[in-house]
C-alpha cells in the first residue's frame, strides 16, 4: 500500500482570508493557525458556490454546483442527490478518512458508503 501524506482540511464559516495574523492582520493573534499555514497550504482567494451553509458545504464536498446536487436553501429536511463525494474520492485513492465538526452535508452521517468518511465525530446538528 502506498504511503500517503497527511491531509487536514479546515474550513471556517464567514472568515475572510485576512482574518489571520499570518495574513498580516495586526489585530489578531492566531499562532496555531499560523503554524499550520506555514507548514501547509493557505488559500488566499476562495469563491463560494452559494452564500448559504448547506448548499455551499454540499458543493464543497461534492464538487457540484447547488443546482446539480439539488440543495439551494438552508432547509434541514432536504436530501442531497446521489453523487461522488470528497471522502469517497480520498478513500478510493487509499487515504484513511474522517470528519469532525458541523455536518450540514445533508447525507446521513451514518451512511459512510455514500460520503466516504470512515468515521465521523462530534457532529453538530443540521438544524
N, C-alpha and C positions, 0 to 999 in steps of 0.2 A: 504494500500500500504506500502510495506517495505521501510524503510529509507535506502538509500544507502550513502556510504561515497562519498565525493567529490573526483573526479579523474581528474587530469590535466596532460595531456601528452604533453611534449615539445620536439620537435625534431629540431635538427640543422643540416645543411649541412656541411660536411667536418670539423667537430670538433672532435678532439681527446679527449678521456676521461681525459687526463692530462691537458686540457686547462681550468681549473677552479682553483681558489685559494684554494678551499676546497679539491682539489686533491693534494695539496702540491706544486703547481706551484708558485714559488716566484716572477715571473714577471707579474702576473695578479692579479687584484683586482676585484672579481666578487661577491659582497656581496649579491645581490638579488638571484642569482642562488645558492649561498652557503646556504642561509636561506631556500630555497625550498629543497635543498638536505638534510639539517639537519633535516627537518621535514617530509621527504618523503623517496623515494627510488631513488638511483642514481646508474645506471648501469655502471660498470667499464669496462666491456667487452661486445662488441656487434659485430655482424657479419652481413654484408650486403649480400643480395641475388644477388645483381648486383651493380657495382660501378657507374651506371648512375641514375640520379634523377627519371625519370618517372618509369622505371621498379622497382626500389627499393621502392619508395613510394607505388606503387600498390601492391607490395609484402607485405609491412608492414601493409597496411590496409586490405588486403585480407587473409594473412597467406599463400599465394601460391607463388611458385617459378615463375620467369618470363615466363618460357616455359608453365606453367599451366594457367596463366591469359592472356597470349598472347602478352605481351609487353616486347620486349627485346632491344629496342632502344629508344632514345630521339626524337621521331617523333611526332609532335603535332596533326597529322591527324589520329592517331590510335584510336581504341575503345577497351576498356578492355572487355574481355569475361564476361558474366554474372556469378557472384559468390557472396557468402555471404561476407559482408564487416564489418569492425570493428564497425562502427556507428550503423549498424543494430543489431549486436550482443549485444552491450550495451543497445540499445533502447529496444530490446526484453526482456532483463533482468530487465527492469524497470528504467534504467537511463535516464535522460534528456541529450540530446547530442547536441553538437555544434562544429563547425570547423571554425577556423580563420587562415588565412595566405596563403602561397603558395599552390595552389591546386595540380597540377601535378598528379592527380589520373586518368585522362582520362575517367571519368564518368561525365556526365553533372551535374554541381553543383546544378542545379535546380531539379534534379531527386532524391529527398530525399527518395523516396520509395526504390531506389536501394542502395544508400550508407548509409542510415540510420541516417544521421545528420539532426536534426530538423531545424537547422539554419546554414547558412554559412555567413561569413562576411569578407569584405576587401580582397577578393581573388585576388592574383597576377596572371597575365596571364600565361597560359600554355606554351606560346611560348618562 
